[in-house]
Amino acid sequence: MGKPVVLDFGEFSLNALLKDTVIAEKFYGILPVTVPLTTWGGEAYGPVNTDLGVETPIPVIPPGGLAYTSRGGYLCIFYGQTPAWPVEYIGDIDGDSWKRLMKPFPLTVEIRKV
């Protein structure tokens, strides 16, 4: 069924649902976490400072998708970009609320359990 989380950017929040995967479960276990973000095209990413390992990386994540990569231990939030390499698909932002990320947004996010 997945686990609900909130991505709090300070100015606004987005609800998301983590998938039922080993990596998503490990990510849920380190919450809450504050992530300083860098943007590249239609992706925001930043370090979670924890190695969550590797399970089943995939090359494409849909807009609104949340991912983790063990290369640097980064959380990735996709809103239009294709990953530079295969990543662990760990969750989705609810509905089309991810489109808010297509406008300027704060470059720090706190992810926490609901």
N, C-alpha and C positions, 0 to 999 in steps of 0.2 A: 504494500500500500504506500510506502514511502513515509518520510517524516517532514512535517512543515517547518520552515525556517523563515526568518525575516532578514532582508538585506536593508540595513538602515544607513542611508547616505546623509543623515542629518536634516537636510532640506525636504526629503521625501523617503518613503520606504517602499520596498517591493516584497511581496510574498512569494515564496518559492516552495517547491516540494522536492526533497531529495529522493533519489531512486533507491531501490532495494539492491544495492551492490555492496561488496566488501569495502571498497574505497569510500563510497558515500557514507557508510556506517562509521568508518574511521574518522571521516571529516566531521560527522555529527558529534562524535565523541570529544573533539577538541573545542567545540563551541562553548561559550562565545569567543570569537576571534575578530580582531580589528586588522584590516588589511589595507596598507597604503597601495594605491592603484597607479598604474601607468596605462595609458591608452595607446593603441596601435590600430588604425583603421576602425573597424567595428568590433573591437575587443578591449576589455579592461582586464588587467591581470596584476597580481601582486603576491608576495610571499606569505605563506601561512606558518612558516618556521617549524614545520613538522613533516617528516617523511612518511607519507601514507602508503608508499609502495606502488606496485604496478599490478593491475588485474587484467583488463581487456581494453587497451587503448584503441580508439577509432579515429579515422581521419577527418570526419565531418561532424560538426555540432550545429544544430539549428539555432536560429536567432532566439534569444531568451534562454539558451542552454547554459548550464554551469558545468565547469569541468575542472579537473585537477591534472597537473602534470608533475611527474617526479623529477623532471629536468628543472632544478631550482626550487622545487616544492611550491609551485604557484597555483593559486585559485585563478580560474579564467572565467570571465563573464562575456558571452558572445551575444552581439546584437547586429551581426551582419558580416563578420569576418570568418574566413575559413582558418582553422588551426594551422600553424606553421609545421606541425608534426602531429602524429596521433596522440590523443589525450584521453583521460578517463572521463566519460560522460556521467556526471554525478547528480544532475538535477535540472529542473526547469523553473523559470520564473512564471508565475500564474498568468494565463491568457496572453494578451498582447501588451501587458503593462511594461514589458521590457523596452517598448518603443520610447519610453521616457529617457532612456539612455542615449537616444539619438540627438538629444539637446545637451548643452553643457551640464555637467554634474560634478559634485564634490569628488575629489580623488582619494577619499578614504571611505571605507564601508565597514560597518560592524555587522557580522552575521551572527545571529543568535537563534536559539530554539524558541518555538512558540509555546 
